[in-house]
């Protein structure tokens, strides 16, 4: 278990959100808002709102006092979360009605909320509790672990959105990207085993279709 002081991912989260802010303001996003995205049954606008909502989640949850039992490590969050084991985009755990409803509000609404919530997170982080409840899951995470999950969402969905817009995926600072890379690697090993992951990364002739989720 990691007993390092809480707060290591505060600034990386803010820096990653700033990178996403640039992508969310791309001209191509306005032009393709209603078009299908690179993800099944999700419009470009809905995907953009889902990406932006990761900052909203942080603003909401950092403001609430923690009351739930805390998971020891962030990896356990992904071992338990229902959406990880869901087998279909139609599974209730993958419900996208909130994304669609927000997309109907338009680009300017999304950006205004994103900016307000990012400012709120920046204000709250210095005094935030060491643990953060995730009420729809029924547990809490250490603040760094919670921000780790939001960083993963920001980085993964920014790549999805960039692919949907036909632009290069944004580059994130190492302090934000490396923890997510390590987490994805651990989750892939947990799902597929060490040998499969090592072979895929090093041997083209033995590469497999490896996914962390």
GIKAPE-V622831 format. One record per helix or strand of 3 or more residues. SS is the DSSP state (alpha for helix, beta for strand). FROM is the first residue (numbers start at 1). TO is the last residue. If there is no record, write none. Layout:
ss from to
SS FROM TO
SS FROM TO
//
This chain:
ss from to
alpha 10 24
alpha 27 32
alpha 44 62
alpha 74 80
alpha 82 85
alpha 92 94
alpha 97 103
alpha 107 125
beta 131 134
beta 139 142
alpha 143 165
alpha 174 192
alpha 194 202
alpha 204 206
//
